[in-house]
Amino acid sequence: MAKYHQFKLSLCLLCSLLAFPSLASSLQLEALLEPISIGERAKIDNTQIISAKLVSRIYQVRQYEPLWNDKEYAGTLLDVLKNADDEGLAKEDYHYPRLMELYSQLTATNWRDEQQSKVFEILLTDGIITYAIHLLNGKINPSMLGKTWNYDETQLDFDTTLKQLEKHIQSHTVADAIAGLAPNIAPYHELKRYLDHYRELAKRYPFEAIPYTEVIKPGANHPSLADISKRLSELGYLDETTTENAAITSYDNALENRIRRFQTDHSLTADGVIGAGTMAALNVPYARRVEQIRINLERARWLSADLTENYLIVNLAGYELLLFRDNALSWRTDIIIGKVDTKTPLFKSKLKYLVVNPTWTVPRSIFPEIIGHVRKDPDYLKKKHFNVVEGSGTPVNIDNIDWQTTSAKNFPYWFVQQPGNDNSLGQVKFIFPNQYAIYLHDTPTKKLFERTDRAFSHGCIRVKDPLVLADKLLSANANWAPASLSEKLAEGKTENIFLDEPLDILIMYWTVSTREGKLRFYNDIYQRDPVLIEALNRPTYDAVLAKDGLLNIIE
């Protein structure tokens, strides 16, 4: 009798499910998602779910009602996931191959397989959501790659975001919504264009390294010149006088001009001499250039929550400072950055004020250099206009200090350089509060700006045209006259001048960027690229993941 009642109960349940197919569908979804709901890192159909908790929460709130009832429209979104490649991401991270396979099988059978239909449902939701998060904040969590990183991620409210997702699905505008999540800055869009270009180069041209045996100077004859000319032609370095590559046997003026342009675009001294550095740059495979561009598209995505209309970007790898007004590049100048053993950190802050005719309080890390100079030349401090002061600022009589026995470790005082032409900070410095004592400043050592690689400082950032920058920043202040800066500098008095509106300053590290509409490759001076491309190429669930802004809200 018990078996009869059990059979009857099962039969009634089956009849209920047949009568209410939406209930059956919901139960199947719930059963598939149950491992995630109870806190397990679940796989569905042997496929890892990436935004697992978020997907589970979405269907819980919807009482396990499917999102993708319009199967034909759902199929169009597979192209959206495929386009992840164009953003420097990987469509495989968003289940694209499996979704394509499922969609083909299900459409062929008119979606009769309910189990596989729900697998498709969940994988599509996870793919779309994960891709959206990666476009918004990046795939990799940059704070895992550097302790100084303090950039914000975009934070989203769960309920609002779910309603927007449902609305976009109903109105068939998911693709437009996804496209709008990518960074809306010119460098990002320009890098995307070059990403496609270098991928095409990698497909079109077999790549072989050109042998390097010796330095090739203009006027010389060399068997590698034909291959060098061919490589330059592939890269677009052409002019009206370019001849057939096979016919080139001597290093003439036309080829020299092309080499100089190539050197400029690849952070090389543009002297026209084909040495080891130039040959190394010519021998970088196109596929590797693709990876370099992908790395820097990811770095650009990290800015998504931090960009206002007006801001400064300090690109350390490019040795450049970029001023943006109304989200467009307004002005740029060259900079000098920290040496490899005193790297300039990556962080964001707000530039609040300028100091004209600044003094320089020497960091203790530089004390050994100062003391060493004094031992060699007792008049060094006077010549360079240094005062020695106590922590309170009280001057100390330097004649009472035994410099031969003094060391940086036991020196209880501070060195303070007075304003003047030889002050290490020059005529002006720019202050943005941070725990690393990093700031922008002028420098009396202008000759170093002639170098291609400019990592010479102890961490602070030297600006080539600081007075132009000061004028551009202060011009936004009410009642500020162009002559005011010159007048204050002439007074020789140290003075703080505050900006009416503090300006965002973002210290970044882009090894590929654009300049005057052309792609520029920079040396990876701090060796930050290898770890990033390794993480970017890992499967999403195994990578250094960016925080899920939605999960921060719901957990």
C-alpha positions in Angstrom: 0.0 0.0 0.0 2.9 2.4 0.8 4.4 1.8 -2.6 1.0 2.5 -4.2 0.8 5.9 -2.4 4.4 6.8 -3.3 3.6 5.9 -7.0 0.4 8.0 -6.9 2.3 10.9 -5.4 4.9 10.8 -8.1 2.3 10.5 -10.8 0.5 13.6 -9.4 3.7 15.5 -9.3 4.5 14.5 -12.9 1.0 15.6 -14.0 1.5 18.9 -12.2 4.8 19.5 -14.0 3.2 18.7 -17.3 0.3 21.0 -16.6 2.7 23.8 -15.5 5.8 23.7 -17.7 7.2 26.9 -16.3 7.2 25.2 -12.8 9.2 22.3 -14.3 11.6 24.8 -15.9 12.1 26.6 -12.7 12.7 23.4 -10.8 15.3 22.4 -13.3 17.1 25.7 -13.0 17.0 25.5 -9.2 18.4 21.9 -9.2 21.3 23.0 -11.5 22.1 26.0 -9.3 21.7 24.2 -6.0 25.5 23.4 -5.6 26.3 27.1 -5.9 23.5 28.1 -3.6 24.9 26.0 -0.8 28.4 27.6 -1.2 30.2 25.2 -3.5 32.4 26.3 -6.4 30.2 24.7 -9.0 30.6 23.4 -12.4 27.6 23.0 -14.7 27.8 20.6 -17.6 31.5 20.3 -16.6 31.9 24.1 -17.2 33.1 26.3 -14.4 30.7 29.1 -13.5 32.7 32.3 -13.0 30.3 34.8 -11.3 28.8 31.9 -9.4 27.3 33.7 -6.4 25.9 36.5 -8.5 24.3 34.1 -11.0 22.8 32.2 -8.1 21.4 35.3 -6.5 19.9 36.6 -9.8 17.9 33.4 -10.2 16.9 33.2 -6.5 15.4 36.7 -6.8 13.6 35.7 -10.0 12.3 32.5 -8.3 14.3 30.6 -11.0 12.4 32.0 -13.9 14.6 32.0 -17.0 16.0 35.2 -18.4 16.5 34.1 -22.0 13.0 33.1 -23.2 13.6 34.6 -26.7 16.0 32.0 -28.0 16.6 33.7 -31.3 17.6 36.9 -29.5 19.8 34.9 -27.1 21.6 33.5 -30.1 22.6 37.0 -31.2 24.3 37.6 -27.9 26.9 35.0 -28.8 28.4 37.5 -31.2 28.7 39.9 -28.2 30.8 37.4 -26.3 32.8 36.7 -29.5 33.7 40.4 -29.6 35.5 40.1 -26.3 38.6 39.3 -28.5 38.3 42.8 -30.0 38.6 44.3 -26.4 41.8 42.3 -25.7 39.9 39.8 -23.6 39.2 36.2 -24.6 35.8 34.9 -25.6 36.7 31.5 -24.1 36.5 33.1 -20.7 32.8 33.7 -21.3 31.8 30.1 -22.4 31.6 31.1 -26.0 32.7 27.7 -27.5 30.4 25.7 -25.4 27.5 28.1 -25.9 27.9 27.9 -29.6 27.9 24.2 -29.5 24.8 24.1 -27.3 23.0 26.7 -29.4 23.6 24.7 -32.6 22.4 21.4 -31.0 19.3 23.0 -29.4 18.2 24.9 -32.4 18.5 21.8 -34.5 16.1 20.0 -32.1 13.7 23.0 -31.6 15.0 23.3 -28.0 13.3 20.1 -26.9 16.1 19.1 -24.5 15.0 21.0 -21.4 18.1 20.0 -19.4 20.6 21.3 -22.0 18.3 24.4 -22.5 18.8 25.3 -18.9 22.6 24.7 -19.1 22.6 27.2 -22.0 20.5 29.6 -19.9 22.9 29.6 -17.0 26.1 29.7 -19.1 24.8 32.6 -21.2 23.9 34.6 -18.0 27.3 33.9 -16.5 29.1 34.8 -19.7 27.3 38.1 -20.2 27.6 39.1 -16.5 31.3 38.2 -16.3 32.1 39.9 -19.6 30.3 43.1 -18.4 32.3 43.1 -15.1 35.5 42.7 -17.0 34.8 45.5 -19.3 33.8 47.7 -16.4 36.7 47.0 -14.0 39.1 44.7 -15.8 39.7 41.0 -15.6 42.7 41.2 -13.3 42.6 42.7 -9.8 45.5 45.3 -10.0 45.7 45.5 -6.2 47.0 41.9 -6.3 49.9 43.1 -8.6 51.0 46.1 -6.5 50.6 47.1 -2.9 50.3 50.8 -3.6 47.3 50.4 -5.9 44.3 52.4 -4.5 42.1 52.9 -7.5 38.4 52.4 -7.0 36.3 49.8 -8.8 32.9 50.7 -10.1 30.4 49.6 -7.5 26.9 48.6 -8.7 23.7 48.1 -6.7 22.4 44.6 -7.2 18.7 45.3 -7.4 19.2 48.2 -9.9 21.5 46.2 -12.0 19.2 43.2 -12.2 16.3 45.5 -13.2 18.5 47.0 -15.9 19.5 43.6 -17.2 15.9 42.5 -17.4 15.0 45.7 -19.2 17.8 45.3 -21.7 16.8 41.7 -22.4 13.2 42.7 -23.0 14.1 45.6 -25.3 16.9 43.6 -27.0 19.5 46.2 -26.1 22.0 44.0 -24.2 24.7 44.5 -26.9 24.5 48.3 -26.6 24.6 48.2 -22.9 27.7 45.9 -22.9 29.5 48.1 -25.4 28.8 51.2 -23.2 30.8 49.6 -20.3 34.2 49.8 -22.0 36.4 52.9 -21.1 35.3 55.9 -23.0 38.7 57.4 -23.5 40.6 58.0 -26.7 43.7 55.9 -25.8 41.5 52.8 -25.3 39.7 53.1 -28.6 43.0 53.8 -30.4 44.6 50.7 -28.8 41.7 48.6 -30.0 42.3 49.7 -33.5 45.9 48.8 -33.4 45.1 45.4 -31.7 43.2 44.5 -34.8 46.0 45.7 -37.0 48.7 43.7 -35.4 46.5 40.6 -35.3 46.1 41.0 -39.0 49.9 41.3 -39.4 50.5 38.2 -37.4 48.1 36.3 -39.7 49.4 37.7 -42.9 53.1 37.5 -42.5 55.2 34.5 -41.4 57.7 35.9 -38.8 61.3 35.1 -38.8 64.0 36.8 -36.8 66.5 38.9 -38.9 70.0 37.9 -38.1 72.1 40.5 -36.3 75.9 40.4 -36.6 77.1 44.0 -36.4 76.0 47.6 -36.2 74.8 48.9 -39.5 75.4 52.6 -40.1 74.0 54.8 -42.9 75.9 54.3 -46.1 77.0 50.8 -45.3 76.2 47.6 -47.3 74.8 44.7 -45.5 72.9 41.5 -46.4 70.2 42.0 -43.8 69.1 45.4 -45.3 66.6 43.7 -47.7 64.9 41.9 -44.8 65.0 45.0 -42.6 63.3 47.0 -45.3 60.7 44.3 -45.8 59.9 44.3 -42.1 59.5 48.1 -42.1 57.2 47.9 -45.1 55.0 45.3 -43.3 54.8 47.7 -40.3 53.8 50.6 -42.5 57.0 52.6 -42.5 56.9 53.6 -46.2 57.7 56.7 -48.2 57.6 57.7 -51.9 61.1 56.5 -52.6 60.6 53.0 -51.1 61.9 50.4 -53.6 61.5 46.7 -53.9 63.0 45.2 -50.8 64.9 42.5 -52.6 66.8 45.3 -54.5 68.1 47.0 -51.4 71.8 46.4 -50.8 73.0 49.7 -49.3 71.8 51.8 -46.4 70.6 54.9 -48.2 68.9 58.1 -47.0 65.3 56.8 -47.6 65.9 53.7 -45.5 67.5 55.8 -42.8 64.5 58.0 -42.6 62.3 55.0 -42.2 64.5 53.6 -39.5 64.5 56.9 -37.5 60.7 56.9 -37.5 60.7 53.3 -36.3 63.2 54.1 -33.6 61.0 57.1 -32.4 58.0 54.8 -32.2 59.8 52.1 -30.2 61.5 54.2 -27.4 64.9 54.1 -29.2 67.4 56.9 -29.8 66.4 58.1 -33.3 70.0 58.2 -34.6 69.5 56.1 -37.7 72.1 53.5 -36.5 70.8 49.9 -36.7 72.3 48.5 -33.5 71.4 45.7 -31.1 68.4 47.6 -29.6 66.9 48.5 -33.0 67.3 44.9 -34.3 65.7 43.6 -31.1 62.7 45.8 -31.6 62.5 44.8 -35.3 62.6 41.1 -34.2 59.7 41.3 -31.7 57.0 39.0 -33.3 53.7 40.5 -34.2 52.0 38.1 -31.9 53.9 39.4 -29.0 53.0 43.0 -30.0 49.4 41.8 -29.8 50.0 40.7 -26.2 51.5 44.0 -25.3 48.5 45.9 -26.6 46.1 43.5 -24.7 48.1 44.2 -21.5 47.5 47.9 -21.8 43.9 47.7 -22.8 43.5 45.9 -19.5 45.3 48.7 -17.7 43.0 51.2 -19.3 40.0 49.3 -18.0 41.2 49.8 -14.4 40.5 53.5 -14.8 36.8 53.1 -15.4 35.6 54.2 -11.9 38.2 57.0 -11.6 37.8 59.2 -14.6 36.1 62.6 -14.3 36.1 65.1 -17.1 39.4 66.8 -16.1 42.4 64.8 -14.8 46.1 64.2 -15.1 47.6 60.9 -16.1 51.2 60.2 -15.4 52.3 57.4 -17.7 55.5 56.2 -16.0 56.6 53.7 -18.8 56.1 56.4 -21.4 57.9 59.1 -19.4 55.0 61.4 -20.1 52.4 63.5 -18.3 49.0 64.0 -20.0 46.5 66.7 -19.1 42.9 65.9 -20.0 40.2 68.6 -20.2 36.6 67.5 -21.0 37.8 63.9 -21.4 40.1 65.0 -24.3 43.9 65.3 -24.3 44.7 69.0 -23.8 48.5 69.0 -23.3 51.4 66.7 -22.7 55.0 66.9 -21.5 58.0 64.7 -20.8 58.8 63.5 -17.3 61.6 61.7 -15.4 60.6 58.9 -13.1 62.1 56.8 -10.3 65.0 54.5 -10.9 64.5 50.7 -11.0 65.6 50.4 -7.3 63.4 53.4 -6.3 60.3 52.8 -8.4 57.7 55.5 -8.6 54.5 53.8 -7.1 51.2 53.5 -8.9 48.3 55.2 -7.1 45.7 58.0 -7.5 45.3 61.2 -5.6 44.1 64.8 -6.0 46.5 67.5 -6.9 45.6 70.3 -4.5 48.2 73.0 -4.6 51.5 74.3 -6.0 54.5 75.5 -4.1 56.5 78.2 -5.8 60.1 78.7 -4.8 60.0 75.5 -2.8 62.5 74.4 -0.2 63.6 70.7 -0.4 63.6 68.6 2.7 65.9 65.7 1.7 64.5 62.2 2.3 66.5 60.1 4.7 67.1 57.6 1.9 69.3 60.2 0.2 71.3 61.1 3.3 74.2 58.8 2.4 74.7 60.8 -0.8 74.7 64.2 0.9 77.0 63.1 3.7 79.4 61.6 1.1 79.5 64.9 -0.8 80.3 66.8 2.5 83.1 64.5 3.3 84.7 65.2 -0.1 83.9 68.9 0.0 83.4 70.6 3.3 81.8 73.6 1.5 79.3 71.4 -0.3 76.3 72.4 1.9 77.0 76.1 1.6 77.5 75.9 -2.2 74.2 74.1 -2.6 72.4 76.3 -0.1 71.6 73.5 2.4 70.6 74.2 6.0 70.9 71.5 8.6 67.9 71.6 11.0 66.4 69.7 14.0 63.1 68.0 13.6 61.5 71.2 15.0 63.1 73.3 12.2 65.7 74.9 14.5 69.0 75.5 12.6 72.1 73.5 13.6 75.7 74.8 13.4 77.2 72.5 10.8 80.7 73.3 12.0 80.0 71.3 15.2 79.3 68.1 13.2 82.0 65.6 12.8 81.2 64.5 9.2 83.9 61.8 9.2 82.2 59.8 11.9 78.6 60.7 11.0 76.5 58.2 9.0 73.0 58.3 7.7 71.9 55.9 10.5 73.1 58.1 13.4 72.4 61.5 11.8 69.7 63.1 14.0 69.0 66.2 11.8 67.5 67.0 8.5 69.0 68.6 5.3 66.8 71.4 3.9 67.8 73.1 0.6 66.7 76.7 0.3 65.0 78.2 -2.8 67.2 79.1 -5.7 68.5 78.1 -9.2 70.2 75.0 -7.9 67.4 73.8 -5.7 66.7 70.1 -6.7 62.9 70.9 -7.0 63.5 73.8 -9.3 61.0 76.7 -9.2 57.8 74.9 -8.5 56.4 71.6 -7.1 52.9 70.1 -7.3 51.4 68.5 -4.2 48.9 65.7 -4.2 48.8 64.1 -0.7 50.0 60.5 -0.4 51.8 58.3 2.0 54.8 57.9 -0.3 56.0 61.5 -0.3 55.7 61.5 -4.1 55.1 64.8 -6.0 55.7 66.4 -9.3 58.4 69.1 -9.5 60.7 71.2 -11.6 64.4 70.3 -11.9 67.5 72.3 -12.7 68.9 69.2 -14.5 67.2 69.8 -17.8 69.7 67.9 -19.9 68.4 64.5 -18.7 65.2 65.1 -20.7 67.2 64.6 -23.8 67.5 60.9 -22.9 65.1 58.3 -24.3 65.0 56.3 -21.1 64.5 58.6 -18.1 64.4 56.7 -14.9 66.8 58.8 -12.8 64.9 60.0 -9.7 64.5 58.7 -6.2 60.8 58.2 -6.8 59.4 61.7 -7.4 58.4 62.8 -10.9 60.3 65.6 -12.6 58.4 67.6 -15.2 60.0 69.0 -18.3 57.7 72.0 -18.6 56.5 72.7 -15.1 55.8 76.4 -15.5 53.5 75.6 -18.5 51.8 73.0 -16.4 51.4 75.4 -13.5 49.9 78.1 -15.7 47.4 75.6 -17.2 46.3 74.4 -13.8 46.1 77.9 -12.2 44.2 79.3 -15.2 41.1 77.6 -14.0 41.3 79.6 -10.7 39.0 82.6 -10.4 40.8 85.9 -10.5 44.1 84.4 -11.6 46.1 86.5 -14.1 48.7 84.9 -16.4 51.4 87.3 -15.0 50.7 86.2 -11.4 53.0 83.2 -11.6 55.9 85.1 -12.9 55.5 87.8 -10.3 55.4 85.2 -7.4 58.5 83.4 -8.8 60.4 86.7 -9.0 59.7 87.4 -5.3 61.7 84.4 -4.4 59.5 83.6 -1.4 58.1 80.1 -0.8 54.4 80.2 -1.1 51.5 77.7 -1.5 49.0 78.4 -4.2 45.8 76.2 -4.0 43.7 75.2 -6.9 40.0 76.2 -6.7 39.1 72.7 -7.8 41.6 69.9 -6.8 42.5 67.8 -9.9 42.5 64.0 -10.1 46.0 62.7 -10.8 46.3 59.1 -11.8 49.8 57.5 -11.8 49.7 54.7 -14.4 52.1 52.4 -16.2 51.3 52.0 -19.9 54.0 50.2 -22.0 51.9 50.8 -25.2 50.0 54.0 -25.9 49.3 56.4 -28.7 50.9 59.7 -29.3 49.7 62.1 -32.0 47.6 59.3 -33.5 50.6 56.9 -33.7 51.2 53.8 -31.7 54.2 54.0 -29.3 55.9 51.0 -27.7 57.8 51.8 -24.5 60.4 49.8 -22.6 59.0 47.9 -19.7 61.5 49.6 -17.3 59.9 48.2 -14.1 59.2 44.7 -15.6 55.5 44.8 -14.9 54.3 43.3 -18.2 55.2 39.6 -17.8 53.2 38.9 -14.6 50.2 40.7 -16.1 50.0 38.9 -19.4 50.5 35.6 -17.6 47.5 36.4 -15.4 45.5 37.8 -18.3 46.0 34.5 -20.3 44.9 32.2 -17.5 41.3 30.9 -17.4 39.1 33.4 -15.6 38.4 31.2 -12.6 42.2 30.6 -12.2 43.3 34.2 -12.7 43.9 37.1 -10.3 40.3 38.2 -10.5 39.1 41.7 -10.2 36.6 42.1 -7.4 33.0 41.7 -8.4 31.4 45.0 -7.6 28.0 43.4 -7.3 29.2 40.8 -4.9 30.6 43.5 -2.6 27.0 44.6 -2.2 25.3 41.2 -1.8 27.7 39.2 0.3 
